[in-house]
Amino acid sequence: MKPLVSILKALPPTKIIDSSIHLSKYIPLDLSVTNQDLVESKPENAAEFENFISNYLEKNNAQVAFGGYIEGRTLYQRSTIFKNDSIPERNIHIGLDLWTKVDTAVLAPLNGKVHSFKNNPGLGDYGPTIILEHIVENEKFYTLYGHLSLESIENLSVGKVFNRGQKIGTLGNSSVNGDYAPHVHFQIIKNIEEYHGDYPGVCNTNDLNFYIENCPDPNLLLKIT
């Protein structure tokens, strides 16, 4: 059987947000500790971070900022779901984020069906989340979409089929998406285990090798760069 990474590489480029936005309007965004602009501006809440993203997009004449796969970040320190007395700190992002305007359409990158969905409320969490199941060349895998609007999961049902390019939801605002600037967290998952409507999107350094293997780079599928 072909490895999933090889299958993803062989697929044609696809999009997971508003297909009318040309790739020339996409720009990489570094949210690691090495981003001096981020360090200096020190956004402390969703409104300040949304302003930071908007200014970055405007300055670069772009509509979508993307990045973050295997990126070490400090922005999770504000939430106890990533750091508390009972768990080691999780600060390495294992999906791909696409930052743009609230209510932007989120699309299925491939034919698939709804595996599960759930609202994951709380500071720093996903908020409304959809997981799709795909089978390509007899290989089953999953894609996760976090930080959506509540409307995205209101009339959804497990097993619902979506075709490539079909709208599955929209980006949520900070009041429902875990208190973030509007974006979608996109993640590919080989073995989803017993998770439903949720799966870790940030990991600890000690677990990184496992997650790199189980959650390959989403850009292998999107081919933004």
Solvent accessible surface area in square Angstrom, and as a share of the most:
residue,aa,sasa,rsa
1,M,185,0.82
2,K,93,0.39
3,P,86,0.54
4,L,5,0.03
5,V,59,0.34
6,S,42,0.27
7,I,1,0.00
8,L,0,0.00
9,K,122,0.52
10,A,72,0.56
11,L,33,0.16
12,P,82,0.52
13,P,81,0.51
14,T,13,0.08
15,K,50,0.21
16,I,2,0.01
17,I,0,0.00
18,D,45,0.23
19,S,76,0.49
20,S,96,0.62
21,I,13,0.06
22,H,121,0.54
23,L,63,0.31
24,S,85,0.55
25,K,60,0.25
26,Y,20,0.08
27,I,31,0.16
28,P,82,0.51
29,L,8,0.04
30,D,59,0.30
31,L,2,0.01
32,S,17,0.11
33,V,88,0.50
34,T,100,0.58
35,N,23,0.12
36,Q,109,0.48
37,D,79,0.41
38,L,23,0.11
39,V,65,0.38
40,E,128,0.58
41,S,64,0.41
42,K,138,0.58
43,P,32,0.20
44,E,138,0.62
45,N,70,0.36
46,A,6,0.04
47,A,75,0.58
48,E,79,0.36
49,F,21,0.09
50,E,70,0.31
51,N,89,0.46
52,F,26,0.11
53,I,7,0.04
54,S,56,0.36
55,N,80,0.41
56,Y,46,0.18
57,L,20,0.10
58,E,139,0.63
59,K,147,0.62
60,N,58,0.30
61,N,114,0.58
62,A,15,0.12
63,Q,85,0.38
64,V,0,0.00
65,A,0,0.00
66,F,16,0.07
67,G,13,0.13
68,G,8,0.08
69,Y,49,0.18
70,I,52,0.27
71,E,24,0.11
72,G,35,0.34
73,R,8,0.03
74,T,66,0.38
75,L,38,0.19
76,Y,9,0.03
77,Q,100,0.45
78,R,90,0.33
79,S,4,0.03
80,T,98,0.57
81,I,61,0.31
82,F,12,0.05
83,K,99,0.42
84,N,61,0.31
85,D,159,0.83
86,S,99,0.64
87,I,64,0.33
88,P,88,0.55
89,E,47,0.21
90,R,57,0.21
91,N,43,0.22
92,I,18,0.09
93,H,4,0.02
94,I,0,0.00
95,G,0,0.00
96,L,7,0.04
97,D,2,0.01
98,L,2,0.01
99,W,4,0.01
100,T,13,0.08
101,K,163,0.69
102,V,60,0.35
103,D,97,0.50
104,T,19,0.11
105,A,25,0.20
106,V,0,0.00
107,L,14,0.07
108,A,0,0.00
109,P,0,0.00
110,L,15,0.07
111,N,96,0.49
112,G,12,0.11
113,K,89,0.38
114,V,1,0.01
115,H,30,0.14
116,S,6,0.04
117,F,61,0.26
118,K,88,0.37
119,N,58,0.30
120,N,8,0.04
121,P,98,0.62
122,G,45,0.43
123,L,83,0.41
124,G,4,0.04
125,D,34,0.18
126,Y,19,0.07
127,G,0,0.00
128,P,0,0.00
129,T,0,0.00
130,I,0,0.00
131,I,0,0.00
132,L,0,0.00
133,E,23,0.10
134,H,1,0.01
135,I,110,0.56
136,V,28,0.16
137,E,94,0.42
138,N,127,0.65
139,E,29,0.13
140,K,98,0.42
141,F,0,0.00
142,Y,22,0.08
143,T,0,0.00
144,L,0,0.00
145,Y,0,0.00
146,G,0,0.00
147,H,9,0.04
148,L,0,0.00
149,S,7,0.05
150,L,73,0.36
151,E,118,0.53
152,S,12,0.08
153,I,24,0.12
154,E,117,0.53
155,N,144,0.74
156,L,22,0.11
157,S,62,0.40
158,V,104,0.60
159,G,35,0.34
160,K,86,0.36
161,V,99,0.57
162,F,6,0.03
163,N,85,0.44
164,R,115,0.42
165,G,44,0.43
166,Q,77,0.34
167,K,113,0.48
168,I,9,0.05
169,G,5,0.05
170,T,23,0.14
171,L,0,0.00
172,G,2,0.02
173,N,72,0.37
174,S,38,0.24
175,S,96,0.62
176,V,41,0.23
177,N,0,0.00
178,G,7,0.07
179,D,46,0.24
180,Y,16,0.06
181,A,1,0.01
182,P,6,0.04
183,H,4,0.02
184,V,0,0.00
185,H,4,0.02
186,F,0,0.00
187,Q,0,0.00
188,I,0,0.00
189,I,0,0.00
190,K,60,0.26
191,N,89,0.46
192,I,9,0.04
193,E,92,0.41
194,E,151,0.68
195,Y,80,0.31
196,H,111,0.49
197,G,0,0.00
198,D,40,0.21
199,Y,1,0.00
200,P,27,0.17
201,G,6,0.06
202,V,7,0.04
203,C,2,0.01
204,N,19,0.10
205,T,89,0.52
206,N,133,0.68
207,D,66,0.34
208,L,33,0.16
209,N,126,0.65
210,F,104,0.43
211,Y,29,0.11
212,I,75,0.38
213,E,110,0.49
214,N,9,0.05
215,C,0,0.00
216,P,6,0.04
217,D,44,0.23
218,P,0,0.00
219,N,29,0.15
220,L,40,0.20
221,L,0,0.00
222,L,4,0.02
223,K,54,0.23
224,I,23,0.12
225,T,123,0.71
